[in-house]
């Protein structure tokens, strides 16, 4: 039997000893008066003299350290990422509770009742007068000095990661603040939160490969949505002039530090505005998110100081020229020339070539918050063309830390032009582009009833969270990222065998 197996056996036997003392090993309500965070916030600065008369508390948490000293001992309770020391003395808690204390393992969850005091070293602590046993841990915690460092285990066993690495919890608290700020700001502007289908008979709204599933009763294939865009714009047609959805999207594409097949987007649509109106609103929206989530407009990411109080603005052609390094740097006029573009890229059309060159030469250099606008029509099938240049559309993307974090455009609301764009995309599919858009005839029909001029935008919650928390991998900001199957865990069989002893 391995060391881990032996530890499991010992802890299962301790359950019987704990129950013999009259405690329940699992499942007991505990009425607390404070959280650990409450105590640290309210009394962390108090001196020993200021803790008199007694400040009585009842608190629960997980044991993260244990130190026995004859007829007394110390431990640290952890709750919501915060730790507080407890002092347990046999004379104060009595024989039964002290016997329980000697049977505890790191990782067990207990309740403590007592009063606050400061130890001789000055540490704020609870002088325990009563212990309650709340839940037994059967598996050992990560080694206390190094925490949980194995990245694969951290992602796969996020529950253990949150226990062992309290700073991880702060990332997801910040993520929650980001979502809260977005909701608050949008609702203050009159937007209504809605829900659209996650299983769709026809996928659309983005250039991506879908996941396919099957509905047994209807005997039809369905697609997990790659974007909610076309459904949200149907609502704009129906008179819901400001709508938004914080949605899960699914794209059957590769994994990287910036990509997860399942991810979270904010998408919102506003009637009677355009891409320039959304650009101004986005600068305000994202800047305020940074302020509310982190306490300021400036954040550090990968050695760079990013300032969300101001966004740079370039056309795609200007960005290509500005950030081009090395020989052959083009002028804006050359970046507008179809022949030059074809000569620099193997793509089939000038617009696809411009996008390809931008992605290769400029995108990763957009460190400070930046808007890049005026995109080629070939890569923007749902955007309205520029009146003075039909080869381009009224579209922008938001970049920071070398990543795209948002995409927006003036919505195409001409049903005939939308039909032509879909047909252009179908031609691209015939040339082998698996991510080109499909024909959505019902969406064309919706536009035929008349959609007001509108702007729409999508913002990636995961990437925005990465930047505002300093995380370099998208897996660090998704609680349960997609991983390869783990293989046999072999815990259940061992527990079954030990249950017979």
VOGU-3710 file (C-alpha; in Angstrom, 3 decimals, decimal comma):
1> xxxxxxxxxx> 0,000/0,000/0,000  1,413/3,403/-1,023  1,897/6,272/1,437  -1,182/8,055/0,038  -3,234/4,868/0,382  -2,045/4,441/3,957  -2,971/8,046/4,776  -6,457/7,478/3,367  -6,807/4,365/5,521  -5,687/6,292/8,631
11> xxxxxxxxxx> -8,122/9,132/7,998  -11,038/6,790/7,467  -10,198/5,168/10,803  -10,055/8,617/12,430  -13,659/9,168/11,396  -14,634/6,305/13,704  -12,591/7,808/16,552  -14,179/11,237/16,009  -17,653/9,720/15,942  -16,820/7,786/19,121
21> xxxxxxxxxx> -16,320/11,136/20,829  -19,906/12,075/19,875  -19,209/14,271/16,826  -20,668/13,841/13,348  -18,047/13,432/10,637  -20,107/15,230/7,960  -23,119/17,461/7,572  -23,825/19,723/10,496  -25,194/23,246/10,534  -22,989/25,852/12,183
31> xxxxxxxxxx> -24,247/29,306/13,128  -21,328/31,721/12,860  -21,185/35,299/14,091  -18,278/36,413/11,888  -16,326/35,376/8,840  -12,541/35,298/8,998  -12,506/38,337/6,701  -14,887/40,179/9,061  -12,578/39,574/11,991  -9,434/40,633/10,145
41> xxxxxxxxxx> -11,111/43,761/8,795  -12,723/44,750/12,076  -10,051/43,800/14,576  -6,818/43,333/12,632  -5,512/46,728/13,768  -6,681/46,469/17,379  -4,129/46,216/20,153  -4,382/43,608/22,914  -5,773/46,258/25,242  -8,428/47,255/22,697
51> xxxxxxxxxx> -9,698/43,656/22,611  -10,847/44,043/26,243  -13,642/43,500/27,204  -13,810/40,175/25,362  -14,839/40,166/21,721  -16,670/36,865/21,376  -16,804/35,140/17,990  -18,046/31,980/16,319  -16,249/31,211/13,071  -15,813/28,251/10,710
61> xxxxxxxxxx> -13,088/27,312/8,263  -10,600/24,783/6,954  -7,486/23,908/8,983  -4,366/24,874/7,042  -1,743/24,505/9,777  -1,562/22,487/13,006  0,944/22,726/15,841  0,585/20,620/18,992  2,328/21,672/22,231  1,433/19,229/24,996
71> xxxxxxxxxx> -1,833/20,376/26,545  -2,258/23,221/24,053  -1,820/23,911/20,379  -2,185/26,370/17,540  -3,843/26,115/14,139  -4,843/28,390/11,286  -8,340/28,463/9,879  -8,830/29,473/6,235  -12,094/30,853/4,877  -12,596/32,614/1,547
81> xxxxxxxxxx> -8,842/32,892/1,083  -8,190/34,554/4,468  -6,464/32,928/7,460  -6,825/33,401/11,201  -4,984/31,658/14,009  -6,758/29,751/16,779  -5,311/28,766/20,150  -6,638/25,597/21,718  -5,881/24,869/25,372  -7,137/21,742/27,126
91> xxxxxxxxxx> -8,190/23,654/30,257  -10,303/26,044/28,141  -12,049/23,611/25,767  -12,339/20,572/28,046  -11,217/16,962/27,604  -13,634/15,996/24,809  -12,900/18,945/22,533  -9,176/18,620/23,170  -9,313/14,940/22,208  -10,987/16,085/18,996
101> xxxxxxxxxx> -8,216/18,647/18,429  -5,591/15,888/18,659  -7,449/13,866/16,002  -7,669/16,706/13,481  -5,793/16,681/10,167  -4,799/19,598/7,989  -7,709/20,105/5,624  -10,471/19,284/8,120  -13,291/21,825/8,459  -14,243/22,891/11,973
111> xxxxxxxxxx> -16,201/25,519/13,862  -14,637/27,474/16,717  -16,207/29,534/19,482  -14,162/31,776/21,749  -12,784/35,279/22,143  -10,176/37,366/20,345  -6,772/38,076/21,813  -3,214/38,686/20,746  -0,500/36,123/21,364  2,875/37,027/22,840
121> xxxxxxxxxx> 4,169/37,456/19,285  1,304/39,886/18,591  -0,741/37,683/16,222  -4,502/38,179/16,306  -6,026/34,854/17,347  -9,131/33,170/18,720  -8,796/31,743/22,203  -10,981/28,684/21,668  -13,557/27,644/24,253  -15,532/25,209/22,118
131> xxxxxxxxxx> -14,838/23,205/18,945  -17,318/21,659/16,532  -16,374/19,156/13,858  -17,927/19,933/10,471  -16,238/17,888/7,732  -13,398/15,378/7,385  -10,767/15,495/4,663  -9,558/12,097/3,474  -6,805/13,265/1,142  -3,678/15,194/2,043
141> xxxxxxxxxx> -3,350/18,887/1,252  -0,451/20,180/-0,903  2,824/20,737/0,916  2,322/23,871/2,983  5,416/25,858/1,976  5,078/25,481/-1,793  1,325/25,319/-2,292  -0,030/23,685/-5,424  2,324/24,401/-8,326  1,558/21,647/-10,870
151> xxxxxxxxxx> -0,378/23,538/-13,569  -2,182/20,455/-14,851  -3,439/19,573/-11,350  -4,376/23,196/-10,668  -6,649/23,363/-13,714  -8,043/19,848/-13,346  -8,664/20,043/-9,602  -9,641/23,693/-9,297  -11,177/22,997/-5,878  -7,713/22,061/-4,615
161> xxxxxxxxxx> -6,136/25,040/-6,366  -8,533/27,411/-4,585  -7,727/25,828/-1,224  -3,955/25,797/-1,666  -3,474/29,082/-3,525  -5,653/31,851/-2,045  -4,432/34,332/-4,678  -6,304/32,275/-7,304  -9,578/33,163/-5,598  -8,751/36,860/-6,039
171> xxxxxxxxxx> -8,626/36,380/-9,821  -12,173/35,044/-9,862  -13,403/37,698/-7,457  -12,028/40,274/-9,896  -13,719/38,453/-12,765  -17,040/38,711/-10,920  -16,458/42,445/-10,419  -15,803/42,845/-14,156  -19,120/41,212/-15,034  -20,952/43,217/-12,369
181> xxxxxxxxxx> -19,492/46,477/-13,674  -20,450/45,668/-17,268  -24,014/44,840/-16,246  -24,359/47,936/-14,098  -23,104/50,282/-16,807  -25,200/48,767/-19,573  -28,372/48,801/-17,503  -27,694/52,408/-16,542  -27,736/53,173/-20,285  -31,101/51,471/-20,758
191> xxxxxxxxxx> -29,923/48,095/-22,078  -32,048/45,005/-21,347  -30,401/41,664/-20,587  -31,784/38,805/-22,674  -31,079/35,132/-23,377  -30,789/33,580/-26,823  -30,464/29,909/-27,883  -27,265/28,026/-27,178  -28,328/25,210/-29,512  -29,023/26,544/-32,987
201> xxxxxxxxxx> -30,199/24,874/-36,212  -27,883/27,199/-38,160  -24,764/28,662/-36,600  -23,618/32,183/-37,416  -22,471/35,560/-36,167  -18,745/34,776/-36,381  -16,111/33,015/-38,451  -15,546/29,733/-36,619  -16,141/25,996/-36,787  -18,981/24,785/-34,546
211> xxxxxxxxxx> -19,540/21,856/-32,234  -22,323/19,595/-33,477  -24,909/17,771/-31,369  -28,114/15,878/-32,164  -31,676/16,240/-30,929  -33,179/12,768/-30,733  -36,885/13,630/-30,706  -36,713/16,029/-33,653  -33,988/13,916/-35,304  -32,008/16,996/-36,329
221> xxxxxxxxxx> -28,424/18,123/-35,897  -27,937/21,274/-33,871  -24,902/23,483/-33,361  -23,591/24,961/-30,137  -23,586/28,668/-30,791  -20,437/30,371/-31,938  -22,073/33,762/-31,267  -25,525/35,105/-30,329  -25,271/37,985/-32,801  -27,962/37,119/-35,333
231> xxxxxxxxxx> -30,530/36,375/-32,620  -29,805/39,616/-30,781  -30,220/41,605/-33,996  -33,547/39,879/-34,609  -34,602/41,425/-31,293  -33,522/44,868/-32,522  -35,754/44,300/-35,555  -38,556/43,482/-33,096  -38,197/46,827/-31,335  -35,879/45,929/-28,431
241> xxxxxxxxxx> -33,558/48,802/-29,213  -30,883/48,187/-26,559  -30,181/44,545/-25,695  -27,239/42,645/-24,278  -26,303/39,113/-23,333  -23,430/37,755/-21,275  -23,155/34,432/-23,005  -21,226/31,214/-23,344  -19,915/30,608/-26,847  -18,409/27,412/-28,248
251> xxxxxxxxxx> -15,908/27,265/-31,100  -14,393/24,023/-32,322  -10,883/25,318/-32,779  -7,425/25,043/-31,266  -6,281/25,560/-27,700  -3,744/28,229/-26,798  -2,935/30,635/-23,993  -5,513/32,996/-25,557  -8,122/30,453/-26,734  -10,473/28,046/-24,998
261> xxxxxxxxxx> -13,216/26,247/-26,977  -15,802/27,402/-24,421  -15,612/31,066/-23,502  -17,672/34,003/-22,235  -18,626/37,060/-24,258  -20,586/40,211/-23,641  -22,556/41,165/-26,758  -24,697/44,298/-26,928  -26,650/46,072/-29,657  -27,867/49,652/-29,757
271> xxxxxxxxxx> -30,272/51,138/-32,278  -29,641/54,548/-33,858  -25,881/54,584/-33,336  -22,859/53,487/-35,385  -19,338/52,173/-34,876  -17,988/55,580/-33,882  -20,639/55,960/-31,199  -19,721/52,507/-29,906  -16,022/53,380/-29,957  -16,619/56,305/-27,615
281> xxxxxxxxxx> -18,925/54,221/-25,410  -16,408/51,338/-25,301  -13,625/53,624/-24,083  -15,881/54,747/-21,247  -17,194/51,229/-20,545  -13,854/49,399/-20,402  -12,111/52,230/-18,565  -14,768/52,137/-15,853  -14,534/48,335/-15,656  -10,798/48,622/-15,018
291> xxxxxxxxxx> -11,431/51,216/-12,311  -14,132/49,207/-10,539  -12,363/45,839/-10,825  -8,830/46,884/-9,880  -9,180/50,278/-8,195  -7,435/52,235/-10,957  -7,041/52,733/-14,691  -3,467/51,438/-14,817  -2,718/47,726/-14,662  0,480/45,733/-15,141
301> xxxxxxxxxx> 0,523/42,892/-17,638  3,583/40,903/-18,677  5,955/43,716/-17,723  3,918/46,449/-19,407  1,993/49,236/-17,691  -1,356/49,515/-19,477  -3,423/52,682/-19,137  -7,167/52,221/-19,650  -7,935/55,912/-19,227  -7,038/56,474/-22,882
311> xxxxxxxxxx> -7,272/54,375/-26,077  -5,126/54,835/-29,195  -6,956/54,846/-32,554  -5,650/53,639/-35,948  -7,211/52,483/-39,185  -6,105/48,956/-40,088  -3,890/50,386/-42,851  -2,368/52,968/-40,472  -1,675/50,272/-37,863  0,030/48,072/-40,446
321> xxxxxxxxxx> 2,306/50,943/-41,510  2,957/52,252/-37,983  3,958/48,908/-36,458  5,748/47,377/-39,484  9,366/46,601/-38,611  12,240/45,814/-40,924  12,617/46,214/-44,666  9,774/46,895/-47,049  7,790/49,161/-44,764  4,781/50,299/-46,799
331> xxxxxxxxxx> 3,047/53,634/-47,061  -0,672/53,971/-46,356  -1,166/54,298/-50,109  0,604/50,964/-50,733  -1,455/49,348/-47,960  -4,498/50,468/-49,970  -3,214/49,093/-53,284  -4,734/45,698/-54,253  -1,665/44,707/-56,293  0,780/45,482/-53,485
341> xxxxxxxxxx> -1,382/43,574/-51,006  -1,589/40,502/-53,256  2,163/40,603/-53,708  2,765/40,537/-49,946  0,299/37,774/-49,032  -0,946/34,537/-50,517  -4,570/35,334/-49,722  -7,154/35,307/-52,512  -8,459/38,894/-52,178  -6,903/42,267/-51,259
351> xxxxxxxxxx> -9,049/42,515/-48,113  -8,009/39,089/-46,867  -4,391/40,010/-47,653  -4,620/43,257/-45,663  -6,045/41,386/-42,675  -3,321/38,744/-42,953  -0,551/41,358/-43,019  -2,074/43,271/-40,105  -2,253/40,106/-38,006  1,351/39,196/-38,837
361> xxxxxxxxxx> 2,987/42,615/-38,481  0,895/44,707/-36,095  -1,608/42,888/-33,912  0,838/41,485/-31,335  2,391/44,968/-30,924  -0,850/46,630/-29,825  0,088/46,694/-26,140  -1,708/49,825/-24,959  -5,521/49,856/-25,246  -6,177/50,546/-28,920
371> xxxxxxxxxx> -9,037/50,754/-31,412  -8,283/49,556/-34,947  -11,011/50,459/-37,437  -11,922/50,385/-41,159  -11,801/46,657/-41,933  -12,009/44,933/-45,343  -15,447/43,901/-46,527  -14,253/40,333/-47,258  -13,608/39,621/-43,578  -16,674/41,432/-42,239
381> xxxxxxxxxx> -19,841/39,840/-43,656  -22,245/41,467/-41,180  -20,855/45,032/-41,183  -22,088/48,083/-43,078  -19,843/49,351/-45,893  -18,219/52,774/-45,721  -20,096/55,214/-47,985  -16,855/56,595/-49,440  -15,003/53,257/-49,807  -17,066/50,144/-50,578
391> xxxxxxxxxx> -14,000/47,905/-50,092  -14,116/48,663/-46,358  -16,695/48,475/-43,584  -17,485/50,541/-40,495  -15,915/48,162/-38,021  -13,384/48,303/-35,194  -11,661/45,879/-32,897  -10,361/46,586/-29,404  -6,829/45,460/-28,566  -4,727/45,457/-25,399
401> xxxxxxxxxx> -1,618/43,506/-24,412  -1,334/42,276/-27,998  -4,733/40,574/-27,862  -8,084/41,303/-29,428  -10,608/41,803/-26,635  -13,534/43,273/-28,540  -15,145/43,532/-31,984  -17,793/46,050/-33,097  -19,360/47,506/-36,192  -22,171/49,466/-37,701
411> xxxxxxxxxx> -24,709/46,764/-38,430  -25,550/45,945/-41,999  -29,322/46,433/-42,226  -29,846/46,268/-46,000  -31,344/42,800/-46,674  -30,228/42,757/-50,317  -26,660/43,617/-49,393  -26,750/41,070/-46,567  -27,844/38,414/-49,077  -24,907/39,347/-51,322
421> xxxxxxxxxx> -22,479/39,175/-48,372  -23,717/35,729/-47,412  -23,272/34,611/-51,021  -19,724/36,009/-50,952  -19,083/33,938/-47,853  -20,520/30,831/-49,540  -18,028/31,346/-52,371  -15,232/31,495/-49,802  -16,485/28,213/-48,317  -16,346/26,643/-51,763
431> xxxxxxxxxx> -12,699/27,720/-51,965  -12,035/25,776/-48,757  -12,610/28,345/-45,991  -14,378/26,203/-43,379  -14,969/29,213/-41,131  -16,773/31,317/-43,730  -20,343/32,282/-42,854  -23,350/30,277/-44,000  -26,517/31,587/-45,609  -29,135/32,387/-42,939
441> xxxxxxxxxx> -32,320/32,998/-44,879  -34,465/33,670/-41,801  -32,054/36,430/-40,759  -32,368/37,974/-44,231  -36,144/37,725/-43,818  -35,908/39,525/-40,450  -33,920/42,344/-42,058  -36,545/42,544/-44,786  -39,000/43,738/-42,118  -36,651/46,658/-41,415
451> xxxxxxxxxx> -33,914/47,017/-38,801  -33,104/50,535/-37,609  -29,540/51,799/-38,024  -27,606/50,159/-35,188  -24,219/49,319/-33,770  -23,228/46,077/-32,109  -20,240/44,908/-30,110  -18,773/41,835/-28,488  -16,228/41,949/-25,639  -14,348/38,857/-24,479
461> xxxxxxxxxx> -14,781/38,521/-20,717  -11,998/35,942/-20,390  -9,322/37,985/-22,149  -10,376/41,192/-20,415  -10,045/39,349/-17,102  -6,606/38,059/-18,108  -5,383/41,594/-18,705  -6,917/43,133/-15,586  -5,572/40,360/-13,320  -2,160/39,932/-14,962
471> xxxxxxxxxx> -2,818/36,306/-15,963  -0,949/35,157/-19,069  -3,115/32,133/-19,850  -6,851/32,045/-20,473  -6,960/28,863/-18,385  -6,044/30,917/-15,334  -9,291/32,903/-15,584  -11,676/30,037/-16,429  -12,596/27,986/-13,393  -12,807/24,707/-15,297
481> xxxxxxxxxx> -10,952/24,971/-18,638  -11,178/22,160/-21,176  -8,466/19,516/-20,706  -7,729/16,114/-22,143  -9,381/13,257/-20,195  -7,386/12,435/-17,100  -7,606/8,654/-17,178  -8,418/6,363/-14,235  -8,275/8,108/-10,859  -8,447/4,803/-8,947
491> xxxxxxxxxx> -9,794/6,356/-5,764  -13,280/4,841/-5,707  -12,012/1,261/-5,854  -9,623/1,883/-2,962  -12,374/3,502/-0,884  -14,600/0,493/-1,609  -11,924/-1,891/-0,370  -11,190/0,159/2,747  -14,907/0,341/3,514  -14,828/-3,403/4,091
501> x> -12,220/-3,168/6,861
//
